[in-house]
Each structure stands twice: as C-alpha cells, then as structure tokens.
Amino acid sequence: MGDISCSNGISSGNGVNGKSHSSQNGYRKSCWYEEEIEENLRWCFALNSILHTGASRYQDIALLDTKPFGKALVIDGKLQSAEVDEFIYHESLVHPAFLHHSSPKTVFIMGGGEGSTAREILRHKTVEKVVMCDIDEEVVTFCKAYLVVNREAFCDPRLEVIINDARAELEIGKECYDVIIGDLADPIEGGPCYKLYTKSFYEHTVKPRLNQGGIFITQAGPAGIFSHTEVFSCIYNTLRQVFKYVVPYSAHIPSFADTWGWVMVLYLTHSLSASDSPFMLSADELDTRIKQRIKGENRYLDGKTFSSASTLSKAVRKSLDSETHVYTEGAARFIYGHGSVHKQNQPKLIRNGLMEEAPTKSTK
C-alpha cells in the first residue's frame, strides 16, 4: 500500500474526452502514487516528484508533489491531507463545533500535527488558548518544515504544542476545555490511534475534560454509501452511548476518493426539553456567526453547506440508526490497511518490475 511507481507505458491514444495525453509516438513516461483503498480497489494519481520519505517511531511518513492535488502528506500508506482540497476537511472538522458553541475560548487538539486544524481554530476571535497534543514529534517537525501554509499557526502565541499521547495528556491534566477535537489518524490495525475511538476513552477521558456546554468533535473515517460501515457508523453509535446530543455529518474530499465523516457531540449535565435542540441553528444563524467570529473568509463551509452536510442520505441514516456495534479495545473496527507495526508502508519505486526503496531524506 502507498506504492509509488515510475514506469513507461504505451498509450492507446484515447485519453480523457477522446483527447490523447501521450507523448511523441504514443510513448509515455509517468510516475504514480498508488493507494489500496480496499482489497479490490486502488486509487492512483500522477506525481511531479517525491519530496520526502521517512519513518518515525510510530509511523511511516511521505510528502509527495502530486499533479492533481499539489503537496500531499501520506502516513502509513494512507493519504492524510492534500494541498488543493485540505480546506474541505479542516473547515468541516473545526467550524461546526466552534459555531455551535456560545463562546469557545480553550481548545484541546488530539493529534493535528500537520497544523491545519490549529490554523482554522486560530481564526476564531474568541479563542484564547489551543493545546495541540500529538504523539509523533517527527510528524510535527516534518510539517513545520515543509507545510508553509501552516507556519503562521505554529508561531501563534496562543498555540501550545505538546508531544505526548493525547489520552495520557488528558488523563494527567486537570484543565477542562470548551472544545476538544479529535484530528487523529484513521483507526487502522497496528496504528497508534485506534484506542482513542473507544467508548471507555470517550466516557472516562474526554467527557471529564469538557466544560459544561463543551463540544467534542472527531473525524470518523470514510462515510460513503458503501464505506461508512467500516468505522463511521460504529463511532457514531459509540458516542451515542456516552453523550445525549450527537450529530454525524459528511463531505466529499476529492483526494480521499470518498465521502468523509465527522461526529460532533455536546456535553450538558442537564437535558434540554424535547422541543429544544443544541444543534438546530439555521443556515442564516450560522452565517451570522461566521461573519462575527471568524477572521477571513471560509472557502468551503457556510450555513447552507453545514445544513447539507448534516443531512445524510437515506441509506446511511438507516444504517446509523440500526448500528449496534460499540467500539472497544477488544472489539475494534479498522479501515482497510495496516500500521507500520504490522507492515512497513514506505513508498517504493517500481522500475523494470523490480521493487526498491524510494530515496529518503532525513527530517533532521
């Protein structure tokens, strides 16, 4: 998984829309990144260059310069973020929670080493303190060095970066937060993050660290018509066992080749009346809060977009309503793939049918 192939291929001359994209005499040289999404499904796109590959104690890391999506961060053979469309993911992850909170001031990010989540949070005028806790110092250092778009966020005095396991950090700390965000790697077998999607973690670690009226939001994996049963539906059902007010929503991420899901919850020590819902702000009310609270203009998310995102398709709604699986350490679900504990996912070059390691540069 996460292979990079450089090969010479003969083009038939029949390109997109009937136009030929081959070079002279129908002979074409190309370099491609290929990711195995499912056992019988692979997703690949052309590369300009391999900017960096390396491995930390926890994960394999690569930064690729892709033709369709710009710079792309790949961890454990899974594309995490691409320059052209990462704003869809990060605006969807951050802004719904902050807009539904009355006045978010303190924030804890689980993961988020890339810096994009912190960047979007720091656009909110009410925010006073952001703690970003990522287990992998190599990833944080790597992203600081290579992702220019987030350098301003890393330099913001409101941001504190802690290198630690997010679970351990929340358990030893005493501070409570207005918003806690799970910007974690996908739960893959052998990866470092799957325990942070469990019922016990949500109930005994996250919930006690939320202020009254606080909001927790987590990325929840693929949420497509066929892929949502991997982890999205059971993460949603697991959070329903811990919190009363739970909202799933989704958006299409082109570079992920799928629809992606998030689940947002509100922590209240008392129940609202049956006619009162904390997540029923109208599109116009959300737009008003966006203008009042956020510096700059969103590229993707506004009131109508969130209203659409939180209206899931009939098939997915029925599936989520009927989901009974609760995510625990002993009954975990994973998306397709393996972490570096089980398999080294370093991108490789394929030349003349022979596999070899891609050239690696040190992050230090």
VOGU-3710 file (C-alpha; in Angstrom, 3 decimals, decimal comma):
1> mgdiscsngi> 0,000/0,000/0,000  1,091/3,534/-0,629  3,309/2,429/-3,531  4,944/4,887/-5,904  5,584/3,538/-9,361  7,658/5,024/-12,157  7,039/3,305/-15,436  6,989/3,654/-19,186  3,693/2,766/-20,776  2,336/2,636/-24,296
11> ssgngvngks> -0,693/4,871/-24,698  -3,530/3,832/-26,947  -4,025/7,478/-27,805  -7,506/7,517/-26,282  -7,251/9,998/-23,416  -9,899/11,832/-21,419  -12,731/13,140/-23,631  -11,156/11,407/-26,596  -8,004/13,565/-26,409  -4,600/11,976/-26,484
21> hssqngyrks> -2,355/12,649/-23,475  0,560/10,572/-24,694  3,943/11,896/-25,705  5,521/11,533/-29,121  4,828/8,244/-30,938  2,341/7,224/-28,243  5,155/6,578/-25,723  4,578/7,990/-22,250  6,708/8,098/-19,113  4,954/8,688/-15,806
31> cwyeeeieen> 5,352/8,403/-12,047  2,336/7,492/-9,931  1,275/7,200/-6,296  -0,987/4,228/-5,686  -3,043/3,557/-2,560  -5,016/0,400/-1,903  -8,372/1,598/-0,575  -9,946/-1,847/-0,421  -8,793/-5,335/-1,318  -10,010/-4,965/-4,889
41> lrwcfalnsi> -9,901/-1,192/-5,269  -6,880/1,044/-5,785  -6,616/4,816/-6,233  -3,679/6,395/-8,004  -2,569/9,728/-9,356  0,427/11,188/-11,153  3,390/12,700/-9,328  5,686/15,566/-10,135  8,207/14,424/-7,528  8,795/12,694/-4,198
51> lhtgasryqd> 9,706/15,496/-1,799  10,451/13,390/1,256  10,084/9,924/2,730  10,980/8,820/6,227  9,882/6,860/9,254  9,300/7,830/12,854  8,998/5,556/15,868  5,258/5,325/15,243  4,531/5,864/11,549  5,886/5,994/8,027
61> ialldtkpfg> 5,789/9,492/6,525  5,948/10,797/2,969  5,433/14,149/1,289  4,592/13,904/-2,396  4,184/16,597/-5,021  1,185/15,335/-6,966  -0,114/16,615/-10,279  -3,839/16,773/-9,395  -3,705/17,673/-5,673  -0,427/19,521/-5,038
71> kalvidgklq> 1,648/18,565/-1,988  0,189/15,527/-0,246  1,017/14,159/3,197  0,944/10,352/3,404  1,186/8,485/6,722  1,300/4,695/6,986  0,403/4,373/3,336  -2,771/6,478/3,718  -3,153/9,941/2,241  -3,889/12,297/5,138
81> saevdefiyh> -4,058/15,704/3,507  -3,583/17,300/0,103  -2,759/20,913/-0,631  -5,586/21,510/-3,107  -8,521/20,294/-1,012  -7,401/20,022/2,644  -9,522/23,103/3,414  -12,670/20,989/2,942  -11,614/18,537/5,633  -10,273/21,085/8,115
91> eslvhpaflh> -13,098/23,620/7,799  -15,582/20,769/8,241  -13,713/19,439/11,269  -13,322/22,756/13,081  -16,001/25,323/12,325  -19,278/23,477/13,046  -18,187/22,814/16,633  -16,958/26,359/17,211  -20,021/27,956/15,655  -22,410/25,898/17,770
101> hsspktvfim> -20,545/26,778/20,979  -21,635/30,007/22,682  -18,086/31,365/23,128  -15,200/28,882/22,696  -12,035/30,034/24,461  -9,994/26,957/25,355  -9,300/24,097/22,964  -7,522/20,738/23,044  -6,498/19,066/19,777  -5,808/15,340/19,841
111> gggegstare> -3,311/14,783/17,052  -3,327/17,546/14,468  0,457/17,521/13,973  0,033/18,843/10,454  -1,020/22,220/11,900  -4,050/22,793/9,653  -6,591/22,207/12,420  -4,812/24,727/14,652  -4,755/27,162/11,732  -8,545/27,042/11,358
121> ilrhktvekv> -9,146/27,231/15,130  -6,942/30,297/15,493  -9,121/32,158/13,012  -11,849/32,283/15,702  -11,717/35,596/17,555  -12,879/34,174/20,899  -10,089/31,588/21,155  -7,541/32,294/23,876  -5,635/29,006/24,241  -5,076/25,991/21,984
131> vmcdideevv> -3,240/22,884/23,159  -2,171/20,600/20,325  -1,065/17,193/21,573  0,486/14,856/19,013  2,299/11,643/19,844  4,728/11,878/16,927  7,379/14,603/17,151  8,769/13,612/13,761  5,427/14,390/12,084  5,162/17,783/13,812
141> tfckaylvvn> 8,754/18,699/12,907  8,221/17,446/9,379  5,056/19,526/8,869  6,607/22,649/10,381  9,430/22,385/7,883  7,502/21,504/4,748  3,929/22,873/5,033  4,379/26,600/4,528  0,635/27,295/4,748  0,639/26,483/8,492
151> reafcdprle> 3,783/28,294/9,632  1,823/31,277/10,916  -0,328/28,997/13,071  2,733/27,302/14,594  4,078/30,755/15,509  0,850/31,971/17,132  1,420/32,560/20,895  -2,000/31,069/21,672  -0,826/27,666/20,441  0,978/25,261/22,785
161> viindarael> 2,411/22,118/21,186  2,837/19,066/23,413  4,472/15,824/22,270  2,658/13,081/24,111  -0,088/10,521/23,794  -3,325/12,545/23,823  -5,007/10,055/26,118  -2,214/10,254/28,680  -2,125/14,045/28,472  -5,860/14,376/29,109
171> eigkecydvi> -5,733/11,850/31,950  -2,899/13,537/33,843  -4,180/17,062/33,241  -6,735/18,895/35,341  -7,812/21,586/32,899  -11,188/21,409/31,170  -11,834/22,730/27,683  -14,654/24,349/25,747  -13,853/22,270/22,655  -11,912/19,020/22,252
181> igdladpieg> -11,087/17,959/18,699  -10,055/14,503/17,519  -7,872/15,132/14,470  -6,416/11,657/14,690  -5,070/9,258/12,132  -7,593/6,709/10,946  -8,124/3,643/13,123  -6,016/1,105/11,238  -4,790/-2,205/12,580  -1,326/-1,711/14,048
191> gpcyklytks> -1,662/2,074/14,012  -1,212/4,264/17,104  -4,699/5,785/17,346  -7,463/3,187/17,441  -7,735/3,229/21,259  -8,783/6,883/21,044  -12,037/5,873/19,345  -13,308/3,630/22,151  -16,279/4,014/24,486  -14,059/3,924/27,568
201> fyehtvkprl> -11,899/6,730/26,188  -14,881/8,932/25,373  -16,554/8,247/28,716  -13,636/8,319/31,149  -11,124/10,607/29,434  -12,852/13,031/27,047  -16,097/13,695/28,906  -14,467/14,697/32,226  -12,287/17,245/30,378  -15,190/19,096/28,752
211> nqggifitqa> -16,612/22,208/30,345  -20,373/22,402/30,803  -21,741/23,137/27,339  -18,489/21,930/25,801  -18,318/20,272/22,399  -16,312/17,261/21,269  -15,757/16,628/17,571  -13,870/13,779/15,926  -13,044/12,770/12,413  -14,737/9,430/11,894
221> gpagifshte> -13,348/7,906/8,733  -14,928/7,150/5,354  -18,652/7,901/5,210  -19,575/6,928/1,674  -22,615/4,916/0,697  -20,585/1,693/0,904  -17,629/2,668/3,112  -19,488/4,174/6,099  -19,896/0,777/7,783  -16,120/0,416/8,230
231> vfsciyntlr> -15,882/2,747/11,245  -18,164/5,796/10,784  -21,380/4,088/11,892  -19,855/2,435/14,964  -18,002/5,602/16,066  -21,359/7,391/15,871  -23,105/4,638/17,831  -20,311/4,533/20,419  -20,602/8,271/21,080  -24,391/7,851/21,443
241> qvfkyvvpys> -23,702/5,562/24,402  -21,800/8,370/26,166  -23,468/11,640/25,075  -27,106/12,587/24,582  -26,680/15,116/21,780  -24,804/13,624/18,819  -24,687/14,836/15,201  -22,980/12,988/12,321  -22,162/14,798/9,093  -20,062/14,284/5,993
251> ahipsfadtw> -18,435/15,911/2,965  -16,799/14,690/-0,221  -12,993/15,001/-0,223  -11,703/14,581/-3,796  -8,171/13,491/-2,836  -9,590/10,848/-0,459  -11,637/9,361/-3,307  -14,603/9,180/-0,948  -17,039/11,000/1,281  -15,597/11,635/4,754
261> gwvmvlylth> -17,392/11,696/8,105  -17,267/13,587/11,396  -19,269/13,210/14,593  -19,978/16,168/16,888  -21,364/15,945/20,438  -22,471/18,423/23,105  -21,821/17,822/26,798  -24,587/19,031/29,100  -25,162/17,928/32,681  -28,888/18,553/32,234
271> slsasdspfm> -31,295/17,570/29,474  -32,955/20,062/27,203  -36,685/19,968/26,574  -37,957/17,767/23,769  -38,561/20,807/21,562  -35,098/22,266/22,172  -32,011/21,075/20,305  -28,467/22,445/20,645  -27,614/21,703/17,018  -30,544/23,351/15,266
281> lsadeldtri> -29,064/26,706/14,291  -30,420/27,783/10,928  -28,192/28,401/7,932  -28,715/32,141/8,363  -27,760/31,987/12,061  -24,599/30,064/11,213  -23,704/32,607/8,519  -24,161/35,440/11,019  -21,819/33,737/13,483  -19,272/33,127/10,722
291> kqrikgenry> -19,179/36,851/9,920  -18,982/37,846/13,576  -16,488/35,289/14,836  -14,106/34,166/12,078  -11,231/36,142/10,614  -11,138/35,902/6,858  -13,491/34,014/4,579  -14,153/30,290/4,533  -13,532/28,624/1,218  -15,923/25,729/1,801
301> ldgktfssas> -18,179/25,897/4,824  -21,137/28,214/5,339  -24,602/27,775/6,842  -26,165/26,030/3,851  -23,155/23,780/3,425  -23,388/22,518/7,000  -27,153/22,034/6,697  -26,479/19,881/3,659  -23,542/18,049/5,273  -25,628/17,052/8,308
311> tlskavrksl> -28,426/15,719/6,100  -27,160/12,244/5,343  -28,543/10,021/2,607  -31,435/7,675/3,377  -29,232/4,589/3,200  -26,600/5,981/5,574  -29,226/7,307/8,017  -30,909/3,899/8,207  -27,556/2,219/8,692  -26,535/4,579/11,512
321> dsethvyteg> -29,911/4,199/13,226  -29,600/0,404/13,184  -25,909/0,225/14,166  -25,383/-1,737/17,391  -21,614/-2,175/17,483  -19,818/-0,310/20,274  -16,150/0,460/19,678  -13,955/-1,029/22,407  -10,324/-2,112/22,543  -11,437/-5,730/22,417
331> aarfiyghgs> -13,992/-5,144/19,649  -12,308/-2,543/17,483  -13,089/-1,916/13,849  -10,494/-0,698/11,386  -10,436/0,854/7,968  -8,602/-1,144/5,327  -4,826/-1,122/5,791  -2,129/-1,781/8,368  0,042/0,455/10,507  3,817/0,296/10,496
341> vhkqnqpkli> 3,794/-2,144/13,430  2,468/-4,802/11,043  3,874/-3,648/7,747  6,322/-1,048/6,531  4,377/1,239/4,203  7,294/3,303/2,928  6,578/4,449/-0,628  8,574/2,411/-3,106  9,737/2,885/-6,643  8,934/0,267/-9,247
351> rnglmeeapt> 11,429/0,174/-12,085  11,602/-2,602/-14,664  9,428/-4,797/-12,488  11,846/-4,697/-9,529  10,864/-3,190/-6,160  13,282/-0,859/-4,369  13,105/1,709/-1,590  12,378/5,304/-2,552  15,196/7,778/-1,823  14,869/9,035/1,709
361> kstk> 15,846/12,374/3,212  16,256/12,873/6,942  13,795/15,124/8,742  16,586/16,383/10,969
//
